Amino acid sequence: MTDTIPNTHPYTLEILPPKAEGASYQWAIRRSGKLVQRSDRSLTSEAKAHENGMAQIEKLLSGVGER
């Protein structure tokens, strides 16, 4: 079985690793290379950061939370 990758165009999700041992993961959403949104909470794993970031992209794509 193959996982399908959701279409997030025009957004890309960047997972930022911890800067120090024991620190938290962060994410950044970019549109055409420009920063649109950055995580406002610390996440304990790369998977959690990815899940949280994708949820934010889904909101952006649906028009929820647009400014």
Residue, then its C-alpha position, 0 to 999 in steps of 0.5 A: m500500500t502506498d501513502t499518498i502525499p496531499n497536494t499542498h501547492p502553493y505551500t511547503l512545510e519545513i520541519l525545523p529540528p531542535k537546535a540543542e539536545g532535548a529541545s523541541y521541533q518547530w515547523a515553518i510554512r512557506r509560499s513561493g519561498k516566503l515565510v507565511q506562518r511559523s509554529d507557535r508551540s514546541l513539539t516533542s517529535e518530528a512526526k508531531a511537528h509534521e502533523n501539526g504543520m500539515a493541519q495548518i496548511e489544510k486550514l490555509l488551503s480551505g480559507v480558514g485563518e486567512r488574513 
